[in-house]
Amino acid sequence: MMSSQVLAGFHAVIARLRHAPETIKELYFDESRRDKRILNLIEQAKAAGVKPRTVPAARLDGMSGGMRHQGVVALAQAHVLAVDVDEVLDELEDKGEPALLLLLDGVTDPHNLGACLRTADAAGVHAVIAPRDKAVGLNATVRRVACGAAETVPYIMVTNLARTMRALKERDVWLVGTDDEAPAGLHQVDGRRSMGWVMGAEGEGMRRLTRETCDELVNIPMLGSVESLNVSVASAVCLYETVRQRMAAKG
């Protein structure tokens, strides 16, 4: 049986309408809203062949399970993105495109994961990879914070992160971790090659084996009094250094 999910809020619903409207089975919006934003969404839904229905706000509250829904809730089939790292890399090889991956070692805060996915989507990351243990899955909070990115960026959970890292290295993916004590800075990384940025968990950083499996460790320059960055902010800094280099290479 096809699994289903609840999409709450404008970003999540609009992202699904854009990328997989056929998976939306029912779309509801607050009967008291007639503002421009809701009317635009209704037009998008109708154009995609989805018939919206008006319901009382109280019903939306119940359907969303307490999530902030902004007056919009959709019931949809689970949208399946790539579920295997090799599938992602094979497609990129066919296109002749260097991989850009984000590996998260034990991120358990759904707000941080949602923010990482949102940044990953903006930076053109091909997949986010995380271990199944000590990591948060794609729950409702993650999807809300991701603002639609959970519908576009594959989030691949693996049984053994270190083993997956070794497999990536065998496919010529260069793995770079961040470490405050590393002598080299992130700007010294060659982001033009196929690569993956490896980020540690909140407060604890990368586990020992994850750190040892990286090809290279670099630091993020910290010029103020703050000693470290939130994992989602650190991910953004590193990913956009890669984006900068690749855009410069293209002229």
BELRA-V58963 format. One line per field, one symbol per residue. ss: DSSP state (a for helix, b for strand, c for the rest). psi: psi as a letter, one per 20 degrees, with the letter a starting at -180 (. if undefined). burial: I if it has 24 or more other C-alpha atoms within 12 Angstrom, else O. Layout:
ss = ???
psi = ???
burial = ???
//
This chain:
ss = cccbbbbbcaaaaaaaaaaaaaabbbbbbbcccccaaaaaaaaaaaaccccbbbbcaaaaaaaacccccccbbbbbbcccccccaaaaaaaaaaaccccbbbbbbccccaaaaaaaaaaaaaacccbbbbbccccccccaaaaaaaccaaaccbbbbbccaaaaaaaaaacccbbbbbccccccbaaaccccccbbbbbbbcccbccaaaaaaccbbbbcccccccccccaaaaaaaaaaaaaaaaaaaac
psi = ppqrrpppqgggggghhhhmhiiohqpqqpiipkrhghhhggggghhjjpoqqprqhhhhghhikiqoijjppqpqqpooapjpghgghghhhhikppqoqoponkoiohhggghghgggghikphqppqqhqlqqamahgghghilihiihopoopqhoggghghhghhkkoppprpphiphqrhiipnjhrprppoqrrphhaqqghgghiqhqprqopoibiphrqqhhghgggggihgggghhhhi.
burial = OOOOIIIIIIIIIIIIIIOIIOIIIIIIIIOOOOOOOIOOIIOIIOOOOIOIIIOOOOOIIOIIOOIIIIIIIIIIOIIOOIOIIOOIIOOOOOOOOIIIIIIIIIIIIIIIIIIIIIIIIOIIIIIIIIIOOOIIIIIIIIIIIIIIIIIIIIIIIIOOIIOIIOOIOOIOIIIIIIIOOOOOIIIOIIIIIIIIIIIIIIOOIIIOOIIOIIIIIIIIIOOOOOOIIIIIIIIIIIIIIIIOOIOOOOO
//
